[in-house]
Every structure is written in C-alpha cells, then in structure tokens.
Amino acid sequence: MRVIVIGGGVAGATSAVALRRIGAEVTVYEAYADPAGQVGSFLSLAANGLRGLGALGCLEMVQRAGFNVPRQRMWAETGRLLGDTARGRLAEDSLMSVTLMRGRLVEALRAQAVHAGAQLVTGQRLVDAVTEGTTVRAEFDSGLTTEADLLVGADGIWSATRRILDPKAPEPRYAGLYSASGVAHDVDVEPGVFNIVFGRNGAFIYLATPDRAVWWAAQVASPRQPDLASIELDLIKRLYQHEQMPATVLAATTEWHRPTLMHVLAGVPVWRTDRTVLVGDSGHPVGAGQGASMAIEDAIVLARALQEADVRGALAVYEQKRRARIAKMVKSASANRDAKTAGPIARRARNLIMPAAMKLFYERGTSWLYTHDVTADWQHTGHNTPTQT
Ligand SMILES: Cc1cc2nc3c(=O)[nH]c(=O)nc-3n(C[C@H](O)[C@H](O)[C@H](O)COP(=O)(O)OP(=O)(O)OC[C@H]3O[C@@H](n4cnc5c(N)ncnc54)[C@H](O)[C@@H]3O)c2cc1C
C-alpha cells in the first residue's frame, strides 16, 4: 500500500512511523522547507500519548528530548493554592508526562519516521487531491503531482486536506485568547512542577527545566482579536503585574517568542472519503495539553485499522473508534478555555469551589484521558506485515 502523508508535524511524522510498522510505503510531504527548526514553544505529552510512542518505539528518543514534570499545581490570582495533583499519573505503570519544545518533538519524530523507512519531502504544499477509483492523486503548489492508495491529511488546524474533503468544512475562529511565551533565568521555581496561575487577564503557565531555566507561556484573554505586531513583552508584564510569580518570572525573562493567536474549530463533519482521511489537528484541534497525544493516538488507531481491513473499511473503523473520544476531549478543552477567560465573579466562585473539587474529583474525573489505551492489541501485531489495498 502506498500512502501520502500531508504535513510533517506530530500527527504526520507519527502516522509515518505507524504506517511503516504495518509495511506501507510512506512519503510525507511538508509545506515548509525546514520547519523542523525551533518553531513554537513547549508542549506536553501525557501518559496516553507516551504509551503510544512506546508502542511505536519512539518513547526513549522523545524522553531524551524533554523532561518529566510529575506534579501540577493550580493557583488563584491571589497566590492561593487551588490544587496540587499528580500529572497524568497511572497506577498501573510509571508513565507520567514529558514536556519539551515542540520543535524538538517534531525533529525527533521525523528522524524516527525516516529511520523507519518513510520518505520526507519538504517544501511541498498540498493544493488539491482527486480520487479516481482506488487511487488518490495529490497536487502541490510546485506543480508536483503524485499518486497513492491513501492520503492522510496531517496538515494541522489550517488544513487544506479538510477543505478538499469538504469545501463547506468549518474554518478555525479566534478563541478569545492569544499566547505569548518565553524563557527566564535566575528565578527560584521548584523543579518537577507544572504551575498554572489563573490570572486576572488569563492563565500563566511556568515550570523549571533541568538546567534551571524557567519556561513560561501566557494565554491572555482578549475578547477582541489583537494586532499581534503591537504586543510586546512590556504589555504582558503589565497584564500580570498583580500576580506575584508571573510578575517575577516575566521580570527575569531573557528570551521572548512572538505571540500567536489561539483558534478553535467547530466539529468537523467530514473526516474521510474512501481514500483520504484526517488525523491530528486537521480534524480536531483539541488543546488542553492533549493536541500531540491525541495525534499520536490517531496514528496508531489508523494504522491498526488498515492492518485489519481494506482502505475504505479501515477509514470507517478509524472514524468510529475516534469520534466519541475526540468529542469528549473537545468538551473538556472548552471548559479548560473558559477557566482561562473567567471574569471576576466566575473567578471568585472558582477559587471557593476548586480546592475541594480538586481533592475529591480531579484524579477520578481525568483518568479517562490517561488510561485510554490504543496500543492494547498493537503490541501483539507483527511488524511490517503487508497490508491490503
Ligand atoms: C508552528 C507551530 C507551533 C506550535 N506550537 C505549539 C506550542 O507551542 N504548544 C502547543 O501545545 N502546541 C503547539 N502547536 C500545535 C501542536 O503541534 C499540535 O496541536 C499537535 O502537536 C498536533 O499536531 P498536528 O501534526 O496535527 O498539527 P501541526 O503541529 O500543526 O502540524 C501540521 C504540519 O502540516 C504542515 N502543513 C500545513 N499545511 C500543509 C499543506 N497544505 N501541505 C503540506 N504540509 C502542510 C505544517 O507546516 C505542519 O508542519 C504548534 C503548531 C505549529 C504548526
């Protein structure tokens, strides 16, 4: 089976590894010439995503590129501790969470995909795809065309594949938040803790790295879409000046990444045709620290389904297996976003209720995320088994 993967991000590179594992001939086409550089800020992989990487033989490589952050603390704007929990801990194994720069993750996964025998072609942006019988033909902005038995659209939130599948597909819309991030030095922050401050102007995340730097990201609430060019570090400092730790971290900032707008995408009705399928953010940008982990789950479920059935049947099985979980995740991410944009009254109510709720319900309420195991029968499958078309 020949597979074209569109996009060389987390979803694309992981899909390439998983598809090589089932013996497919895989070529990844990535729009940017060298996008595997240090683009973006940090992200986390939760236990469910790490388990997936383990099944694909990528776990150690990714763990080496990042570090474990076993605890999560949530703070009110007043500095009061709202909750202190294990971060994605699983009773039955030791997988916790790994935090790393997105660029390093993409780099590691791409290297693994190439090592597994996938081809990576950069500087090729998909513009169209046409299915004729059992063949799908992809067209790129360079004029290149290529054919395969399956096209996997792993081209992110602004996916061209999604629009090609369904010209009426929803477009991303501004989420009422923008993100700014940077690195600070010489701040006393306890290592191994992922701190989230629910500030007056949005959430502020900070954590110490093993080499004693502090990574931070502010998700600033702004009902009106801002002009990003006008946002400077001084503005972020002013917005968080009344919150003690954010103000301290911002004052010690030595590296500042350009801010980006945050977007949401309403439910995508069409995920597949007979020969094309969406994985990762192209079909369901979820946020809430699960974007990369959900993309990894997608890749494994898709490859597993293709091992069992012909392409058309496998894509149906993939969608059937992923829809409910993604819908639940999207709902949870939306609640998470609301917590970051809460006004003064909602903040006061949250500060009252959250400490007890965290103690009583948090681990039980979030375990569905981490215990979900898409690798259960993957371990028993032979590698490089030929697949049908
Ligand atoms: C530049 C960037 C920075 C990010 N930074 C963060 C961050 O700091 N924190 C965080 O939590 N999440 C971040 N994300 C999102 C995170 O990577 C995703 O939520 C998650 O990893 C799922 O990844 P994905 O592969 O589905 O999508 P993405 O990571 O968006 O990858 C999509 C890939 O497809 C390529 N592509 C797009 N259109 C085409 C086309 N027409 N033809 C060929 N290739 C195409 C893109 O260049 C990209 O490499 C970032 C995403 C990007 C693209």
The ligand as an SDF file (V2000), in Angstrom:
LIG
                    3D

 53 58  0  0  0  0  0  0  0  0999 V2000
    4.3590   26.3020   14.1040 C   0  0  0  0  0  0  0  0  0  0  0  0
    3.5730   25.5830   15.1850 C   0  0  0  0  0  0  0  0  0  0  0  0
    3.8420   25.8540   16.5220 C   0  0  0  0  0  0  0  0  0  0  0  0
    3.1100   25.2120   17.5270 C   0  0  0  0  0  0  0  0  0  0  0  0
    3.4050   25.4850   18.8190 N   0  0  0  0  0  0  0  0  0  0  0  0
    2.7440   24.8680   19.8150 C   0  0  0  0  0  0  0  0  0  0  0  0
    3.0670   25.1260   21.1750 C   0  0  0  0  0  0  0  0  0  0  0  0
    3.9360   25.9340   21.4800 O   0  0  0  0  0  0  0  0  0  0  0  0
    2.3610   24.4680   22.1580 N   0  0  0  0  0  0  0  0  0  0  0  0
    1.3790   23.5710   21.8340 C   0  0  0  0  0  0  0  0  0  0  0  0
    0.7690   22.9880   22.7420 O   0  0  0  0  0  0  0  0  0  0  0  0
    1.0600   23.3020   20.5490 N   0  0  0  0  0  0  0  0  0  0  0  0
    1.7110   23.9270   19.5410 C   0  0  0  0  0  0  0  0  0  0  0  0
    1.3820   23.6620   18.2350 N   0  0  0  0  0  0  0  0  0  0  0  0
    0.2830   22.7220   17.9580 C   0  0  0  0  0  0  0  0  0  0  0  0
    0.6900   21.2620   18.1650 C   0  0  0  0  0  0  0  0  0  0  0  0
    1.8600   20.9840   17.4400 O   0  0  0  0  0  0  0  0  0  0  0  0
   -0.4890   20.4190   17.6870 C   0  0  0  0  0  0  0  0  0  0  0  0
   -1.6430   20.7240   18.4300 O   0  0  0  0  0  0  0  0  0  0  0  0
   -0.3020   18.9020   17.8810 C   0  0  0  0  0  0  0  0  0  0  0  0
    1.0340   18.5560   18.0030 O   0  0  0  0  0  0  0  0  0  0  0  0
   -0.9480   18.1330   16.7160 C   0  0  0  0  0  0  0  0  0  0  0  0
   -0.1160   18.2840   15.6160 O   0  0  0  0  0  0  0  0  0  0  0  0
   -0.5010   18.1500   14.0810 P   0  0  0  0  0  0  0  0  0  0  0  0
    0.6300   17.4260   13.4640 O   0  0  0  0  0  0  0  0  0  0  0  0
   -1.8780   17.6510   13.8980 O   0  0  0  0  0  0  0  0  0  0  0  0
   -0.5150   19.6620   13.5460 O   0  0  0  0  0  0  0  0  0  0  0  0
    0.6820   20.6680   13.4030 P   0  0  0  0  0  0  0  0  0  0  0  0
    1.6290   20.5550   14.5170 O   0  0  0  0  0  0  0  0  0  0  0  0
    0.0550   21.9890   13.1510 O   0  0  0  0  0  0  0  0  0  0  0  0
    1.4560   20.1860   12.0650 O   0  0  0  0  0  0  0  0  0  0  0  0
    0.9120   20.3430   10.7630 C   0  0  0  0  0  0  0  0  0  0  0  0
    2.0380   20.2900    9.7490 C   0  0  0  0  0  0  0  0  0  0  0  0
    1.4680   20.3200    8.4290 O   0  0  0  0  0  0  0  0  0  0  0  0
    2.1650   21.2440    7.6290 C   0  0  0  0  0  0  0  0  0  0  0  0
    1.2280   21.7200    6.5990 N   0  0  0  0  0  0  0  0  0  0  0  0
    0.1930   22.5740    6.7580 C   0  0  0  0  0  0  0  0  0  0  0  0
   -0.4740   22.7360    5.5860 N   0  0  0  0  0  0  0  0  0  0  0  0
    0.1560   21.9510    4.6680 C   0  0  0  0  0  0  0  0  0  0  0  0
   -0.0600   21.6960    3.2800 C   0  0  0  0  0  0  0  0  0  0  0  0
   -1.0840   22.2480    2.5970 N   0  0  0  0  0  0  0  0  0  0  0  0
    0.7850   20.8470    2.6450 N   0  0  0  0  0  0  0  0  0  0  0  0
    1.8330   20.2440    3.3070 C   0  0  0  0  0  0  0  0  0  0  0  0
    2.0710   20.4640    4.6300 N   0  0  0  0  0  0  0  0  0  0  0  0
    1.2440   21.3080    5.3000 C   0  0  0  0  0  0  0  0  0  0  0  0
    2.6130   22.3190    8.6210 C   0  0  0  0  0  0  0  0  0  0  0  0
    3.6980   23.0760    8.1400 O   0  0  0  0  0  0  0  0  0  0  0  0
    2.9740   21.4850    9.8420 C   0  0  0  0  0  0  0  0  0  0  0  0
    4.3040   21.0370    9.7960 O   0  0  0  0  0  0  0  0  0  0  0  0
    2.0780   24.2920   17.1860 C   0  0  0  0  0  0  0  0  0  0  0  0
    1.8100   24.0180   15.8370 C   0  0  0  0  0  0  0  0  0  0  0  0
    2.5620   24.6490   14.8320 C   0  0  0  0  0  0  0  0  0  0  0  0
    2.2920   24.3470   13.3710 C   0  0  0  0  0  0  0  0  0  0  0  0
  1  2  1  0
  2  3  1  0
  2 52  2  0
  3  4  2  0
  4  5  1  0
  4 50  1  0
  5  6  2  0
  6  7  1  0
  6 13  1  0
  7  8  2  0
  7  9  1  0
  9 10  1  0
 10 11  2  0
 10 12  1  0
 12 13  2  0
 13 14  1  0
 14 15  1  0
 14 50  1  0
 15 16  1  0
 16 17  1  0
 16 18  1  0
 18 19  1  0
 18 20  1  0
 20 21  1  0
 20 22  1  0
 22 23  1  0
 23 24  1  0
 24 25  2  0
 24 26  1  0
 24 27  1  0
 27 28  1  0
 28 29  2  0
 28 30  1  0
 28 31  1  0
 31 32  1  0
 32 33  1  0
 33 34  1  0
 33 48  1  0
 34 35  1  0
 35 36  1  0
 35 46  1  0
 36 37  1  0
 36 45  1  0
 37 38  2  0
 38 39  1  0
 39 40  1  0
 39 45  2  0
 40 41  1  0
 40 42  2  0
 42 43  1  0
 43 44  2  0
 44 45  1  0
 46 47  1  0
 46 48  1  0
 48 49  1  0
 50 51  2  0
 51 52  1  0
 52 53  1  0
M  END
$$$$
